[in-house]
Structures are given as C-alpha cells and as structure tokens.
Amino acid sequence: MPSSPAPAQTPAANSATMRSFVHLIRSAAPYVHAFRGKTFVIAFGGEVVADDGFLGVVHDLNLLHSLGIRLVVVHGCRPQVEAILAAQKIESRYAHGMRVTDADAMDCVLEAAGQVRARIEAMLSLGLANSPMAGARNRVSTGNYLTAKPIGVVDGTDMQLTGEVRRIDNEAIQHRLDDGDIVLISPIGYSPTGEIFNLTVEEVATQVAVRLEATKLVFLMDTDGVRNGRRQLLTELSTSDAEALLARGDKLAPDVRLYLPAAVRACNNGVKRAHLISRRLDGALLLELFTRDGVGTMIASTALAHIRNATIDDVGGILQVIEPLEAEGVLVRRSRERLESEIERFVVAEYDGRIIGCAALYAFPEEKLGELAALAVEPDFRREGYGEALMREIEARARRLRLAELFVLTTRTSHWFVERGYRPAAVSELPQQKQALYNYQRKSLVYRKTLAA
C-alpha cells in the first residue's frame, strides 16, 4: 500500500512575514521573562489622552499588564486645563515652566483632572471582542496617594496652589499592585490640612518611580527622544552624559528639556532605567521595551554595556552565547561542568543585565604564553566592538600575569585576528601541553601576538 504523502506546508508557514513574526516573538522572550513582576511607571501629558492614537497606548498598557508587569500610570492634563480656562475666559499664567495656580485655576485643574482620569479608566476597562483587549478585566485603582506642600515664592513669583510632592503612600500603592490593579495617579496632591495642590506630571512620575524603586520610568512625549547637535537620535545615555548635554545648552526639544532632567533624577536615585519615547509612533512602548535598539532614548546611571569578570551565576548566559557557535563547529564544545570549574578564567560582556559575549584566558606561565579562547559575541552585537573589547581585556589580564605572548586557535575568523596584530604560527610553537591536546581533525589555524609591555 503506498505511503501517504507528507502534508505540504502552507505558503503562509514559509512566508517571510511568518518567519519574521517567529523571530520577533523569540527575541522578545528574554525581556518578557526579565520584566515579569517588575514595576514600571508610565507617564504622559494630557495631550496623549486627547490624541486619536490613545487607544493604541491603552492596548499596549493592557499587554504589559497581561505579561505580569506591575503598572503605575501617571497622567497630566495641561491642554484640558487650558481649554477650560479659555472657555471661562480665565487667563493662563506661567512662571519657570509651571502654572501659577490661583483658586479659579485650581477649580479648572480639578475639573480637567477628573475628566482625564475618567477617560483613562474607561479606556482601560474596554474588553471588546475582536480587539487587542478582548477579555481584559483590568481593575484601575486611584486614590489620595500623594501628600503635597506649596512651592511658595520662586524668584519673586508666588506660585499659590502650585505644589510639590511631600510624601507618597508607598504601602497603599504596593497593596493595589499586589492585588493585580493598575494604579492611576493624577497630578493632584493633598496637604494634612485639607488643601489641594496642582503638581507637575514629571515630578509626580519621578517621585513615584523613586519611592517604589521602579525598574523603569517611561515618558511619552512629542519628539522621539534625545538628539545630539547633529540631530542623531541617541538611543542610550548615561546620566552623566545627559547632564553634560543639558549643561551645554544644545538645541534640545522643549519636551526633552522638560523630561530629561526628571529621567536623570530618577536614575540617580535608584530607578534602573528611564525612557523618553514618542507618543506619535504606534506601538512605541512595545518597540522600546521589547527590542534591543528600541525607538527612543534610554537613560541609565551607568553605561549599559561593560566588561567584567565572570561569576558562577553567568554560566547559563555564557552557554547561550557559545552553544550556537559550538553547534556550527566554530568553537570547541564545553560542558556545563567544565565551564563551571573554569569560570574564573572567563570575562563577559554584559548589556543591560544580559550576557552578550565572553572570552577566556588559559595561562601557561612556564612558557610565558597565554591562550585567548572561547571568544564569542551574540550576532546582534558583533559589529559594535564587543569582540575587540573582550580581546583587549584578555590581553590586559595576560600582561598582569607577566605573559609575553598570546595565541589563539581558530577555524573561521583568522582575518579578524590578523587585522588585530596576530601573526600565523605553527602548531609546534604552542606550549607542549597544548600541542598534546591539538585536534588535527579540526585543523585549527594558530596565531600569536606579542604583548606590548
């Protein structure tokens, strides 16, 4: 009886679109695991709520929440306040970038904040069939979480009912997050004597993120991030570099001048990462948080990438980097047990808490030689200098051990090493111990480099 033909794959299964989808899901998986259970503070002005694209933002917030991220949403309401003031023919007054809030303006602020808060709550409650929020059962929690005080007189201007954060009820917010709620915070604060104060969204978001020890603080704004003097988007910034940009007075966009100092303050006070992204780009939250390069500017208190000594906790990350190359025959296979026993020989390249490269030094002190081994970098990072940085770190280690030369065995990357000062050598030039272990079936090429003193 003839065998049944194998089922043919549908064209869709082989399409570039489907393959791209699978790749994107897999590449996002490490971020999904890393972010589950972490606290994110997402902040935006009232213009975001008024925009037609706000539904997309809500869908993305819902997705973050469904992935187990603890969400605190901080909103502003400046355009809504302006509209109410204009309708009542009340003049808007500003000083130092903040509204001067008298009693009449405060009434408008309360009305606007209530409108915006209700709209956000309604949108987060959507559960329409055939929509990204189908079946969603979001609970939104609001409350008097902020204790405020008046700013007072600033450079001769009495700011009246414009205030600043005095205290945040961390415990109450944490309880709501523990219960699975999305916490929504308006820029309104209350004093122990019953006064109400108008606060800025950037200060509220920063203070909340710091007090909650948030993993991320994200500002949605008009521009797509921080650009340098040549108008290039800076995808990463340390707080020191950001402070230098602000001090130089470069031509920064107005919203960058508003939010970048807040992001710097947050990161300098314990928030791990702050992000400035465009409110106009559909899916900007997801693209920034779940792709390597993002679409805006990420700020951190220290450089996102660095080279350091490996520890036993890095074994899993190192294996993820080297196993694909071992499967291709580029690297010699190392078992987990061997890697654990030799971990002190390794250095790793770390990017935003993730191992993306490694290298090892095997010393032969009697011959004053060292082997540069297991040099590997994840494909997405190979054109960014991490391989060379790892090589330089191994060379520095070798000099500290008073080794005169390094050698490397390679089957695929000989040109890369030649371009960096390595010269061809014979197997007979290897240390005796290494010659005894040389695999003649692999036919690895040998290269050596003299280390400058």
N, C-alpha and C positions, 0 to 999 in steps of 0.2 A: 504494500500500500504506500503510495507516495507520501512523503512527509509534507506537512503543511508549511507553506512559505512563512518566513518570519514577518511579523506585522511591519509594514512600512511606516517610517516616521513621517509625521505630518510636516508639511513645509514650514508651519509655524514653529515647530520644535527646533528647526535648523536655522531659523531666521536670525539675522544679526541683532534684531530688536530683542528677541528672546534671550540670546546669549548675553547681550548687554544687561538685560534685567537680572539674570542669574548672577553675573559678575558684581553688579551693584549691591544686590542683597548680601552676597558673601562678604564683600568689602565693608559693608556697614555692620556686620555681625560683631566685630570686636568692640565697636562703640556702644552697641546695644547692651552687651554684657557689662561694659565698664560703667554705663550710666544708670543701670537699674538700681533703684533705692537711693540715688543721689538727689540733692536739692538744687533745682535751677530757679533763678529769679529772672523772669522775662518782663521787661519794662518798655513802655511805648507811650507816646503822647496821644492826645485826643484826636489828632489828625488821622491816626491809624484806624481808629474806630469809625470815623466818618467816611473812610475810603471804601470804594466798592470792593476792593480786594480783601477786606477784613475777614470775610467768610473763609478765605484760604488760610489766613493766620489761625483762625479758630480750628479749622480742620487739623492743622499742624500741631496746635496745642493739645488737641484731643489725642493725636497719635503719640505724642511724647508721654502724656498721662497713661495711655494704654500700655506703654512699654515699661511702666513701673517707675517713671521719673516723678519725683515729688515737686509739684509746680506751685510757685508763688507768682502771681501776675500783678504787676503794679502799673496802673494806668494814670495818664494825665487827662486834662480836659480844657486846655487853654483855648482852642478855637471855639469850643462850645460856650465857654465863658464870654469870649469876645462877641459872639453872636447875641447872647442875652443882654450884655451891656449895650450893644448897639441898638437892639430893639427897644430898650428902655431909655435910650439917649443918655447913657451914663458914660463919661469919659474914662478911657483906659489910661492908667498911669503906671510907668515902669521906672525902676532905678536899679542899676547894677544887674540888669538882665532878669529881675524879678518883679512881679506885680506888687505895687503898693496897694494893699488890700484894706480899704475902709469898710464901714458897716454895710453900705449899699453893695459894694463889690463882693463882700462876703456872702450876701444873700444870693448873688448870681453864681458864685463859686459852688455853693451848696446845691443849687438847682442843677447846674451843669454836671457836677459830680454824680448826683443821683441819676440823671439821665444816662450818663455814660456807663455807670455801674449796672443799671438795669439792662441796658443793651448788651453788655458783655455777658451778664448772667443768662439772658435769653438765648444768645448765640451759642454759649457753651452747653445749653440744655437741649439743643437740636438733636434729634435722633431719626431723621427722615430716612425712609427706605431708599436704596439705590444711591446713597450719598456716602462720603467717607466717614460720616458719623452715625451710620445706621447701627442701631442697637446700643449706642452710647448711653450710659447712665451716670453722667457726671454730677457730682454734688459740688456746689460752689459755696465756699464759706467766706463771709465778710464779718467785720466787727471792729470794735474800737481798740485795735491793736497798737495804735500809736499815741504816745504821750508827747505833747509838744510844748514849746515855750516861744515867746515872741523873739524875733531877731532884734527888735529895738531900733535904735537910730544908727544908720550906716552912712558915714560921710555927710552928716547933716540932714539926711532924709529919714523921717520917721516911717518905718515900714508898716506900722499899725498892726493889722491882724495877719500879716505875713509871718510865718514862724519857721522853726527848725525842729528836727526830731530831738526829743529829750530822752525817751526810753521806748523800747519795743517789747511787747509782751511775747517773748520768745516761746514761753511754755505753752501759751494758748495756740500759737501758730503751729508748733510742733504737734500738739494733740490733734489738730484738724488734719495735718498732713498724715499722721499715723492712722487716722480713720479713713484715709483714701480721698480726702477732699482736695479740690483745687482751691487754694487760698487767693482771694482777690482783695487787693488793698488800694484804696483811693488816697489821693494826696491831701488828706484831711487829718489833722491831729487835734487832740483834746487835752486841756490842762486839768489838773486836780480841782481847780476852782470852777470848772464848767465852761471855760472859754473855748472857742473853736478857732483853729488857725489854718491858714492856707499854706500848703507846703509845695515844694518842687518835686516833680516826679523823679529827677535824677538823684536828689538827696535821699528820698524815701527808699528808692530801689537800692542804693549803695548801702545805706544803714541796715536795711533788712538783710541783704546778702551777707554783710559782715557779721551781724549778730547771729544769723542762722548757720554761719560757716558754710555757705553755699559752695557747691562745686563750680557753678557757672553763673555769671551775671550777663544777660544779653539785652542790649539796647537796639530797638528797631528805630531807624531814622531815615531821613530823606536821601542822604547820599549812601554810597555803597561801602564806605569805610574810610580809613585814613590814607591820604595820598601824599607823596613826598613832593618836593619842589619841581620834579619833572613829571608830575601828575601820574606817577605809577602807584598802583594800589599796593599798600604794604599789608601782606597777609598775616605777618607776625610782628609783634613789637614787645620788647621788654619794657617794664615801667620806666627804667632809666632813659631808654631811647625815646619813649613817649614824652617824658618830662623835658628832654632836650628839644624835641620838636615844638612843644608848647612855648618853651622859653625863647626859641629863635624867632618866634613870630612868623613862621612860614604861613603861606596863604592857605590856611585851613578853612574848610567849610564851616559855617556858623554852627551847625548841629554837632560837628566834630569838636569844636571848641566848647560846646556845652557838655557833651557826654564823655569825651576822652579824659578830662580830669577826674570825673566820677569813676571811670573804669580804673584809672591809676590808683586812686584812693582805695578802692575795693581790693585790688590785688595786693597792694602794700599792707593791707590789714587782714590777710588770710584767705580771701577768695581765690580759688586756684586759677580760674581763667575768666576773663571778661571779653565780650564780643561786641563789635559795632557792625551792624549789617543793615542792608537796605530794606525798607518796608515795601518798596515798589516791586521787588523781584518775587514772583510767586514761588513759594517753597524755600525761601531764603533760610528759614530756621533749620529745615531738614538738611539743606545743602551745606550749611555752615557746620552743623553738629555731627553729621554722619559721613562726610567726605574728608579726605586728608587735607586738601588745599583750602576747602571752604570757599566762601564767596565774599567775605568781608575781612575785617581785621580782628585778629585775636591778640589779646594783651595778657602777659604773664609777668610775675615779679622777677623771674629769672629767664634765661634763654630756654627755649622749648627743647632744643637739641643739645646733648652733651655726651662726652665720652667719659666712662668711669670704669672702675674695677667691677668685674662680675661677682655676684654672690650666688649662693645655692638657690635662692629664690628665682634666679634668672634662667635656670636650666630649661624650663619649658619654653621660654621665649627664644632662647638660642636654638633649640631644636626646631622651632618653627621656621627660623631663618635658614638653617643649614640643610634640613631634610630634603627640600626640593632640589638642591644642588647635589646632594648625595645620590638622589634618585637618577639624576642626569649623568652621574659619573664624574662631575666636576670636582667634588670633594670626596675624600676617603670617609667611609661610614664610621660614625662614633656612636656607641651605645649610650643610653642614658646613664648607666652605671659608670662608664668611663668618663663621661662628661662631668658627672658629679665629683668624681675623685680628682679631676684635673681642673676644677673650676677656678682655682687661684691663678692659673696660667692665662685666663681669658680677660679681655676687656670687651665692653659692649658699647654700642651707640644707642642712645635712648632718645626717643622723640615723643614728647608729651606723655611720658609714662609708659611708653611701649618700646620693646626691644626691636630695633630695625637693622642691626648689624652687629658683627662680632669679629674678633681676631684673637689669636693665641700666640704666646712666646714659649718655645721649648729651648731651654738653655743647655749648652754643652761647655761648661766652664773650662775644662782642661784644654780644649781646642780654641777657647775664646770665640766660639761661634754660637749663633742662636738661629732657630728656625721660626720664621713667620708662617703660621699655619692657620687654617680654618678662617681665612679672611672672606667674609660674605656680607652682602648688603641686600635687603629686600629690593625687588625690581623697581618699585615706585620711587626709591630713594637713590638709585645708582648714579644719577647724573648730578648729584648735589654735593659731592665732595666728602661723603662719609667714609668711603673706602680709603681715600688718601688720609683722612684724619685718623682712622684706625691704624693705618700703616705707620704714621708719624708717632702715635702713642706707643706702639710696639718698639719702634726704633729708640724712643726715649727711654723705655724700660731697659732695653738691651744696653744702652750706654751706662745706665745706673748700675748694671751688673758687670760693667767693665768688659763687655764683649766687643771684639774688634770688627766682626762682620755678621751680617745676617744672610741666610739662604732661604730660598723658597722653592717648592716643587709645584709645578703647575702643568695642566694639560690643555688649558683653553685660553689663558689670559697672559701669555708671555709678553705680548706687545705692551700691555698695561704696565708691567713691571720694568721692562726695558726703558719706557718713557720716564720712569721714576728712578733711574740710576742703577738698576740691576744689570749685571752682565752675565752672559751664558757661562756655564761651568759644567764640569764633568761629574759623573757620579762618584768618581774616585776622590773628588775634592770634598765630599761630605764627611762628617765625623764617622769614625769606624762604627759606632753604634747604629747610626742612621743607614750606613751602607748595608749593614746586615739585614735591615728591615725593608730595603728598597724593593718595590714591586716592579719586576721587569715586564710584567704583562700590561701594566698601566702605561709604561714608558713615559713617565712624567719628566718634563724638562727641568733642569736645575739652573737656578740663577743665584748669584751672590752680589752683595753690596757691601762696600767698606763704609763703616760708620765714622763720620767726622767726630773729632773729639769735642 
